[in-house]
C-alpha cells in the first residue's frame, strides 16, 4: 500500500468509525481499517453492529492494527463461525433414522417370511438363510434406532466439540477415502445378494443410500450443489431459537482477542460501542465504553439512547466486549440468541445497522461510516430461490432503509459535503461479490482489496488525507492492477 498521510490541519479530534453488519461481506471493512491504520487516523470511538462488532472488538484488541484480522479472514470459512450443515444434518438424520429404524424393526419382524407366525407358534421356517438374514436385519435396525437417538442427543454439544477441532489439511482427501469405503460396502452388499448368503439385506441397502447421499452432498460441483439445495429445503429449524449455537463464533473472537491485548477493550484512548437487540424488552442495547470518563457525557449519551427506545449497558472488561460481539452477530433464525446476565440478545442489524446518530450522540466531531452495499437505491433482484436468499434480501433492504433514515436525520453542520467533510462514507460502487453467507478465503481477499481502494478514494473525497498522496496511491493501485 502506498504511503497515506492525514491532511495537514485536519480539525477533527474525536473521529468515530462506524462498521456496518453484513456477514461475510465484513471482509470489506478489514480493507478499510487497513487504510485507516496506514493513514495514522486514530479514532476515539469505534461502533459496530453484527460482523462490524466482531471486526471492531478484534481491531481494538490489537491496538488498531489489521494484520490479525486480515489473517483470520484469509482462512475463514462458514464452518469457522459455526455455520455447519453437518450438525443440522445430525439432528435431521438422527430423528429420521430413529423413526425409520423403528419402523424397519417392526417390518423386519412382521413382514419377514422367516419370522412370521409359523416361526413363533410352531418353530417352522422356510430356510435358515431367511431366518439368519431376518434376525440380522432386526438386530441391525434396533442398534441403528439407538444410534439415531444418540445423534439427536449429542448434536448440540457437538457444535462446541467441532469448534475446538482443527480443520483437516485436505478435506477432499477425506472425501475420497469415504467414497472408496462406500464402494467397498457396495461390493460386499452386491456379493452377498447375488449368492444369497445370510446378511442384513434391507439394513445394508438403507445404509448405502444414506451414506451415498451424504457423500454426494459433500461433493464439489453441480451434483453436490443440487443435493445440498435439496437438503436445505428439507432441513428443520431447531427448538424455535436458531439453527446453530454460538460456541464457534465465541471461540474465534476469544482466540483473536487473546492474541492481542484484551485490556485495550476495557481502557485506552479508543472507546467501543456494540449494538444488539434485547428480545425481552424489544430495546436496542448499546454495550458501551466511552473513551472520555466524564460522567456528564455518559449521562447525556444515555438520555439520548433512552429517547430512542434503547438502553446503555457498560463494557467493564474484555469478556463483556466479547459477549457483546457474540450477541451482536447472532443473526435471528440462523444463530440462537445469546444470553447475557439472564437476558437474550440477537443481531440488531435489521433495526440499526450503521448507528451514525449514536456516534454523534457520543459527541464525536466527525464520523467515518463503512457500508457493505451502495447507499443508492438497492438494485432490482430476481425472485429468491430459497428461504436463506429471501432472508438476505430482506436484510439488505432493511439496512438500506435504516441508512437513508440515518443520513436524512443528520444534524445541521453534518454532511458528506465540504473539505473536510464531517461525514466520510466508504461504500462499494456496486453490490459486493460473495453474499452475506459466502465465507471463503478467495472472496475475503477480493473484498479486502475493494475495501482498501474504496477507503482511499472516500478519504480523498472527504478531504481527510493529502490530495497528492491520494492521487499517487490511486495511480499505484491502478498500475498494480494492470
C-alpha positions as CSV (number, residue, x, y, z in Angstrom):
1,X,0.0,0.0,0.0
2,X,1.3,3.5,-0.9
3,X,2.1,6.0,1.9
4,X,-1.0,7.8,3.1
5,X,-0.9,10.9,5.4
6,X,-3.7,12.7,7.1
7,X,-4.4,16.1,5.7
8,X,-2.4,18.9,7.3
9,X,-4.5,20.8,9.8
10,X,-7.3,18.2,9.9
11,X,-9.6,19.8,12.6
12,X,-11.2,16.6,13.9
13,X,-10.0,15.2,17.2
14,X,-12.9,12.9,18.0
15,X,-13.3,10.7,14.9
16,X,-15.8,7.9,15.2
17,X,-15.6,4.8,12.9
18,X,-18.9,3.0,12.3
19,X,-18.8,-0.5,11.0
20,X,-22.0,-2.0,9.5
21,X,-23.2,-5.5,9.6
22,X,-23.3,-7.8,6.5
23,X,-22.0,-11.3,7.3
24,X,-19.2,-12.5,5.0
25,X,-19.1,-9.0,3.4
26,X,-17.4,-7.8,6.6
27,X,-14.0,-8.6,5.0
28,X,-14.5,-5.3,3.1
29,X,-14.3,-3.5,6.4
30,X,-10.9,-5.0,7.1
31,X,-9.6,-3.4,3.9
32,X,-11.0,0.0,5.1
33,X,-9.4,-0.5,8.6
34,X,-6.1,-1.2,6.9
35,X,-6.2,2.2,5.2
36,X,-7.2,3.9,8.4
37,X,-4.2,2.4,10.1
38,X,-1.9,3.4,7.2
39,X,-3.2,6.9,7.3
40,X,-2.5,7.2,11.0
41,X,-6.1,8.2,11.8
42,X,-6.7,7.4,15.5
43,X,-10.5,7.1,16.2
44,X,-11.7,8.0,19.6
45,X,-14.8,5.7,19.2
46,X,-15.4,2.5,17.1
47,X,-19.1,1.4,16.8
48,X,-20.0,-1.9,15.3
49,X,-23.1,-4.0,14.5
50,X,-23.1,-7.7,13.7
51,X,-19.9,-8.6,11.8
52,X,-18.9,-4.9,12.2
53,X,-18.9,-5.5,16.0
54,X,-16.7,-8.5,15.6
55,X,-14.2,-6.6,13.5
56,X,-14.3,-3.6,15.9
57,X,-13.6,-5.7,19.0
58,X,-10.7,-7.6,17.4
59,X,-9.3,-4.5,15.8
60,X,-9.2,-2.6,19.1
61,X,-7.7,-5.5,21.0
62,X,-4.8,-5.3,18.5
63,X,-4.4,-1.6,19.0
64,X,-5.8,-0.6,15.6
65,X,-3.6,-2.9,13.7
66,X,-5.3,-5.0,11.0
67,X,-2.7,-7.9,10.5
68,X,-4.6,-10.3,12.8
69,X,-7.9,-9.5,11.2
70,X,-6.5,-10.0,7.7
71,X,-5.0,-13.3,8.6
72,X,-8.3,-14.5,10.2
73,X,-10.4,-13.5,7.2
74,X,-8.0,-15.2,4.8
75,X,-8.7,-18.6,6.4
76,X,-12.3,-18.1,7.4
77,X,-15.0,-20.4,6.1
78,X,-18.6,-20.8,7.0
79,X,-17.8,-23.7,9.4
80,X,-15.2,-21.4,11.2
81,X,-18.0,-19.3,12.7
82,X,-20.4,-22.3,13.3
83,X,-22.4,-22.4,10.0
84,X,-22.1,-26.2,9.9
85,X,-24.6,-28.0,7.9
86,X,-23.3,-31.2,9.4
87,X,-24.8,-30.5,12.8
88,X,-28.1,-29.8,11.2
89,X,-27.8,-33.0,9.3
90,X,-27.1,-34.8,12.5
91,X,-30.3,-33.6,14.1
92,X,-32.4,-34.2,11.0
93,X,-30.8,-37.5,10.2
94,X,-30.8,-38.6,13.8
95,X,-34.5,-38.1,14.1
96,X,-35.2,-39.6,10.7
97,X,-33.0,-42.6,11.4
98,X,-34.6,-43.3,14.7
99,X,-38.2,-43.2,13.2
100,X,-37.3,-45.2,10.1
101,X,-35.3,-47.7,12.1
102,X,-38.1,-48.4,14.4
103,X,-40.5,-48.9,11.5
104,X,-38.0,-51.2,9.8
105,X,-37.6,-53.1,13.0
106,X,-41.3,-53.7,13.0
107,X,-41.2,-54.6,9.3
108,X,-38.3,-57.0,9.8
109,X,-40.3,-58.9,12.4
110,X,-43.8,-58.6,11.0
111,X,-43.0,-58.6,7.3
112,X,-40.4,-61.4,7.2
113,X,-41.4,-64.8,5.9
114,X,-38.9,-66.4,8.2
115,X,-40.1,-64.5,11.3
116,X,-43.8,-65.0,10.5
117,X,-46.4,-66.6,12.8
118,X,-45.3,-70.1,11.8
119,X,-41.9,-69.4,13.4
120,X,-43.3,-68.0,16.6
121,X,-46.1,-70.7,17.0
122,X,-44.7,-73.9,15.5
123,X,-41.0,-73.1,15.1
124,X,-41.2,-73.8,11.4
125,X,-39.5,-71.6,8.8
126,X,-38.8,-71.6,5.1
127,X,-35.0,-71.7,5.4
128,X,-32.2,-71.0,7.7
129,X,-30.8,-68.4,5.4
130,X,-34.0,-66.4,5.6
131,X,-34.1,-66.7,9.3
132,X,-30.5,-65.6,9.7
133,X,-31.0,-62.6,7.4
134,X,-34.2,-61.6,9.2
135,X,-32.5,-61.8,12.6
136,X,-29.6,-59.8,11.4
137,X,-31.9,-57.2,10.0
138,X,-33.9,-56.9,13.2
139,X,-30.7,-56.6,15.3
140,X,-29.2,-54.0,13.0
141,X,-32.3,-51.8,12.9
142,X,-32.5,-52.0,16.7
143,X,-28.9,-50.9,17.1
144,X,-29.4,-48.1,14.5
145,X,-32.5,-46.8,16.3
146,X,-30.4,-46.3,19.4
147,X,-27.7,-44.7,17.3
148,X,-30.2,-42.2,15.9
149,X,-31.4,-41.3,19.4
150,X,-27.8,-40.7,20.4
151,X,-27.2,-38.4,17.4
152,X,-30.2,-36.3,18.4
153,X,-28.9,-36.1,22.0
154,X,-25.3,-35.1,21.1
155,X,-25.9,-32.9,18.1
156,X,-26.0,-29.6,20.1
157,X,-22.8,-30.3,22.2
158,X,-21.1,-31.5,19.0
159,X,-21.0,-27.8,17.9
160,X,-18.7,-27.0,20.8
161,X,-16.6,-30.1,20.2
162,X,-16.2,-29.3,16.5
163,X,-15.3,-25.7,17.2
164,X,-12.3,-26.8,19.1
165,X,-11.0,-29.2,16.4
166,X,-8.6,-28.1,13.8
167,X,-10.0,-28.5,10.2
168,X,-8.4,-31.2,8.1
169,X,-5.5,-30.1,5.9
170,X,-7.0,-31.7,2.9
171,X,-10.8,-32.1,3.1
172,X,-11.0,-33.6,-0.3
173,X,-8.7,-36.4,0.7
174,X,-11.1,-37.4,3.4
175,X,-14.0,-37.2,0.9
176,X,-12.1,-39.5,-1.5
177,X,-11.5,-42.1,1.3
178,X,-15.1,-42.0,2.3
179,X,-16.1,-42.7,-1.4
180,X,-13.7,-45.7,-1.5
181,X,-15.2,-47.1,1.7
182,X,-18.7,-46.7,0.1
183,X,-17.5,-48.6,-3.0
184,X,-16.2,-51.4,-0.8
185,X,-19.5,-51.6,1.1
186,X,-21.5,-51.7,-2.1
187,X,-19.3,-54.5,-3.4
188,X,-19.9,-56.6,-0.3
189,X,-23.7,-55.9,-0.5
190,X,-23.8,-56.9,-4.1
191,X,-21.8,-60.1,-3.5
192,X,-24.0,-61.4,-0.6
193,X,-27.1,-60.5,-2.5
194,X,-26.0,-62.5,-5.6
195,X,-25.0,-65.6,-3.7
196,X,-27.9,-65.4,-1.2
197,X,-25.8,-65.6,1.9
198,X,-27.2,-64.6,5.3
199,X,-26.9,-60.8,5.5
200,X,-29.0,-57.9,6.8
201,X,-30.0,-57.0,3.2
202,X,-32.5,-54.3,3.9
203,X,-30.3,-52.6,6.5
204,X,-27.3,-52.8,4.2
205,X,-29.3,-51.2,1.3
206,X,-30.6,-48.4,3.6
207,X,-27.0,-47.7,4.8
208,X,-25.7,-47.4,1.3
209,X,-28.4,-45.0,0.3
210,X,-27.9,-42.7,3.3
211,X,-24.1,-42.7,3.2
212,X,-24.2,-42.3,-0.6
213,X,-26.4,-39.2,-0.2
214,X,-24.1,-37.8,2.4
215,X,-21.1,-38.3,0.2
216,X,-22.9,-36.6,-2.7
217,X,-23.9,-33.7,-0.6
218,X,-20.3,-33.0,0.3
219,X,-19.0,-33.4,-3.3
220,X,-18.0,-30.2,-5.1
221,X,-19.6,-29.4,-8.4
222,X,-23.1,-29.3,-9.8
223,X,-24.3,-32.6,-8.5
224,X,-23.2,-31.7,-5.0
225,X,-24.9,-28.3,-5.3
226,X,-28.2,-29.9,-6.2
227,X,-28.0,-32.3,-3.3
228,X,-27.2,-29.5,-0.9
229,X,-30.0,-27.4,-2.2
230,X,-32.4,-30.3,-1.7
231,X,-31.2,-30.8,1.9
232,X,-31.6,-27.1,2.7
233,X,-35.2,-27.2,1.6
234,X,-35.8,-30.2,3.9
235,X,-33.7,-29.0,6.8
236,X,-35.7,-28.4,10.1
237,X,-35.5,-25.4,12.3
238,X,-34.4,-26.4,15.8
239,X,-36.1,-25.7,19.1
240,X,-37.6,-22.4,17.8
241,X,-34.5,-20.4,18.6
242,X,-32.0,-20.9,15.7
243,X,-30.2,-23.4,13.5
244,X,-26.8,-23.0,15.2
245,X,-25.4,-22.1,18.6
246,X,-22.6,-19.6,19.4
247,X,-19.7,-21.7,20.5
248,X,-17.7,-21.5,17.3
249,X,-18.2,-17.7,17.0
250,X,-17.3,-17.1,20.6
251,X,-14.1,-19.2,20.4
252,X,-12.9,-17.4,17.2
253,X,-13.4,-14.0,18.8
254,X,-11.8,-15.0,22.1
255,X,-8.8,-16.5,20.3
256,X,-8.3,-13.4,18.3
257,X,-8.7,-11.1,21.3
258,X,-6.2,-13.1,23.4
259,X,-3.7,-12.8,20.6
260,X,-3.8,-9.0,21.1
261,X,-4.1,-7.1,24.3
262,X,-7.6,-7.7,25.9
263,X,-7.0,-4.8,28.3
264,X,-7.4,-2.4,25.4
265,X,-11.1,-3.2,25.3
266,X,-11.6,-2.1,28.9
267,X,-9.4,1.0,28.9
268,X,-7.5,3.1,26.4
269,X,-7.8,6.1,24.2
270,X,-10.5,4.5,21.9
271,X,-14.0,3.8,23.0
272,X,-16.2,0.9,21.9
273,X,-19.9,0.7,21.1
274,X,-21.6,-2.6,20.2
275,X,-25.3,-2.8,19.4
276,X,-27.6,-5.8,19.9
277,X,-31.4,-6.3,20.3
278,X,-32.7,-7.4,23.7
279,X,-35.5,-9.8,22.9
280,X,-37.2,-9.4,26.4
281,X,-37.8,-5.7,26.1
282,X,-37.5,-5.0,22.4
283,X,-35.0,-2.3,23.1
284,X,-31.7,-2.0,21.2
285,X,-29.0,-2.4,23.8
286,X,-25.7,-0.5,23.2
287,X,-22.8,-2.1,25.0
288,X,-20.6,0.9,25.6
289,X,-17.3,2.1,26.9
290,X,-16.6,5.8,26.1
291,X,-13.0,7.0,26.0
292,X,-13.9,10.1,27.9
293,X,-14.7,9.2,31.5
294,X,-16.7,12.4,32.1
295,X,-19.9,11.3,33.9
296,X,-21.8,14.2,32.3
297,X,-21.0,12.9,28.8
298,X,-22.1,9.4,29.8
299,X,-25.4,10.9,31.2
300,X,-26.1,12.9,28.1
301,X,-25.4,9.9,25.9
302,X,-27.7,7.6,28.0
303,X,-30.5,10.2,27.8
304,X,-30.3,10.3,24.0
305,X,-30.3,6.5,23.8
306,X,-33.3,6.2,26.2
307,X,-35.3,8.7,24.0
308,X,-34.8,6.3,21.1
309,X,-36.1,3.2,23.0
310,X,-32.6,1.9,23.6
311,X,-30.5,1.2,26.7
312,X,-26.8,1.6,27.6
313,X,-25.0,-1.4,29.1
314,X,-21.5,-0.9,30.3
315,X,-18.4,-2.7,28.9
316,X,-16.2,-3.2,32.0
317,X,-13.7,-5.7,30.8
318,X,-12.7,-7.7,27.7
319,X,-15.2,-10.5,28.5
320,X,-18.0,-8.0,28.3
321,X,-16.8,-6.9,24.9
322,X,-16.5,-10.4,23.6
323,X,-20.0,-11.3,24.8
324,X,-21.4,-8.2,23.2
325,X,-19.8,-9.0,19.9
326,X,-21.1,-12.6,20.0
327,X,-24.6,-11.3,20.8
328,X,-24.5,-8.6,18.1
329,X,-23.6,-11.2,15.5
330,X,-26.3,-13.7,16.4
331,X,-28.4,-13.4,13.2
332,X,-32.0,-14.3,14.2
333,X,-33.1,-17.6,12.7
334,X,-29.5,-18.7,11.9
335,X,-28.0,-18.4,15.4
336,X,-29.6,-18.9,18.8
337,X,-30.0,-15.8,20.9
338,X,-27.0,-15.1,23.2
339,X,-27.7,-15.0,26.9
340,X,-26.1,-12.2,28.9
341,X,-26.9,-11.7,32.6
342,X,-30.1,-13.8,32.2
343,X,-31.3,-11.9,29.1
344,X,-31.4,-12.9,25.4
345,X,-29.8,-10.7,22.7
346,X,-29.6,-11.0,18.9
347,X,-28.3,-9.1,16.0
348,X,-29.8,-5.7,15.8
349,X,-28.8,-5.1,12.2
350,X,-32.4,-5.1,11.0
351,X,-33.1,-2.1,13.3
352,X,-29.8,-0.1,13.4
353,X,-27.1,-1.3,11.1
354,X,-25.0,1.8,11.0
355,X,-25.6,3.8,14.1
356,X,-24.2,7.2,12.9
357,X,-26.6,9.0,15.3
358,X,-25.1,7.3,18.3
359,X,-21.6,8.3,17.3
360,X,-22.8,11.9,17.1
361,X,-24.6,11.5,20.4
362,X,-21.3,10.4,22.0
363,X,-20.1,13.9,21.0
364,X,-17.8,12.8,18.1
365,X,-16.8,15.7,15.8
366,X,-16.6,13.5,12.6
367,X,-17.7,10.1,11.5
368,X,-16.3,7.6,9.1
369,X,-19.0,5.1,8.2
370,X,-18.4,1.9,6.3
371,X,-21.2,0.5,4.3
372,X,-21.3,-3.0,2.8
373,X,-23.7,-2.1,0.0
374,X,-24.1,1.0,-2.1
375,X,-26.1,3.8,-0.5
376,X,-28.2,4.5,-3.6
377,X,-31.4,2.6,-4.3
378,X,-30.9,-1.1,-4.0
379,X,-30.7,-2.8,-7.4
380,X,-33.6,-5.0,-8.5
381,X,-33.2,-8.6,-7.6
382,X,-34.7,-11.8,-9.1
383,X,-37.1,-13.8,-7.0
384,X,-35.3,-15.5,-4.1
385,X,-34.6,-19.2,-4.8
386,X,-34.8,-20.3,-1.1
387,X,-35.5,-19.1,2.4
388,X,-31.9,-18.0,3.0
389,X,-31.8,-15.9,-0.1
390,X,-35.1,-14.2,0.8
391,X,-33.8,-13.5,4.3
392,X,-30.6,-12.0,2.9
393,X,-32.6,-9.8,0.6
394,X,-34.9,-8.6,3.3
395,X,-31.9,-7.8,5.5
396,X,-30.3,-5.8,2.6
397,X,-33.5,-3.8,2.1
398,X,-33.9,-3.2,5.9
399,X,-30.3,-1.9,6.1
400,X,-30.8,0.4,3.1
401,X,-33.9,1.9,4.7
402,X,-32.0,2.4,8.0
403,X,-29.1,4.1,6.2
404,X,-31.5,6.5,4.5
405,X,-33.1,7.4,7.8
406,X,-29.7,8.0,9.3
407,X,-28.4,10.2,6.5
408,X,-31.6,12.3,6.4
409,X,-31.6,12.8,10.2
410,X,-28.1,14.3,10.3
411,X,-27.9,17.4,12.5
412,X,-27.1,20.8,11.0
413,X,-23.5,21.0,10.1
414,X,-23.1,17.3,9.5
415,X,-22.9,16.2,5.8
416,X,-20.8,14.4,3.2
417,X,-20.1,17.8,1.6
418,X,-17.2,20.1,2.3
419,X,-13.4,19.7,2.6
420,X,-13.0,18.3,5.1
421,X,-16.5,16.8,5.4
422,X,-17.7,15.8,8.8
423,X,-19.2,12.6,7.4
424,X,-17.0,10.3,5.3
425,X,-18.9,7.4,3.8
426,X,-16.9,4.4,2.5
427,X,-19.1,2.3,0.2
428,X,-18.8,0.0,-2.8
429,X,-19.8,1.3,-6.2
430,X,-21.8,-1.9,-6.9
431,X,-23.1,-4.8,-4.8
432,X,-20.2,-6.7,-3.3
433,X,-19.5,-10.3,-4.5
434,X,-19.9,-13.4,-2.4
435,X,-23.1,-12.7,-0.4
436,X,-23.9,-12.4,3.3
437,X,-23.2,-16.2,3.9
438,X,-20.4,-16.6,1.4
439,X,-17.5,-17.1,3.8
440,X,-14.5,-18.1,1.7
441,X,-10.8,-17.1,1.7
442,X,-10.9,-16.2,-2.0
443,X,-13.9,-13.9,-1.6
444,X,-12.4,-12.3,1.6
445,X,-9.1,-11.4,-0.2
446,X,-11.1,-9.7,-3.0
447,X,-13.3,-7.9,-0.6
448,X,-10.4,-6.6,1.4
449,X,-8.8,-5.2,-1.8
450,X,-12.0,-3.5,-2.7
451,X,-12.4,-2.0,0.8
452,X,-8.9,-0.6,0.7
453,X,-9.3,1.0,-2.7
454,X,-12.7,2.5,-1.8
455,X,-11.4,3.8,1.5
456,X,-8.6,5.7,-0.1
457,X,-11.0,7.2,-2.6
458,X,-13.5,8.2,0.0
459,X,-10.9,9.7,2.4
460,X,-9.6,11.8,-0.5
461,X,-13.1,13.0,-1.5
462,X,-13.8,13.9,2.1
463,X,-10.5,15.8,2.4
464,X,-9.2,13.7,5.2
465,X,-5.9,12.8,3.5
466,X,-3.4,14.7,1.5
467,X,-4.7,15.0,-2.1
468,X,-1.3,14.5,-3.7
469,X,-0.7,11.3,-1.7
470,X,-4.2,10.0,-2.5
471,X,-3.6,10.6,-6.2
472,X,-0.3,8.8,-6.1
473,X,-1.8,5.9,-4.2
474,X,-4.6,5.6,-6.8
475,X,-2.1,5.6,-9.7
476,X,0.0,3.0,-7.9
477,X,-3.1,0.8,-7.3
478,X,-4.1,1.2,-11.0
479,X,-0.6,0.2,-12.1
480,X,-0.5,-2.8,-9.8
481,X,-3.9,-4.0,-11.2
482,X,-2.8,-3.5,-14.9
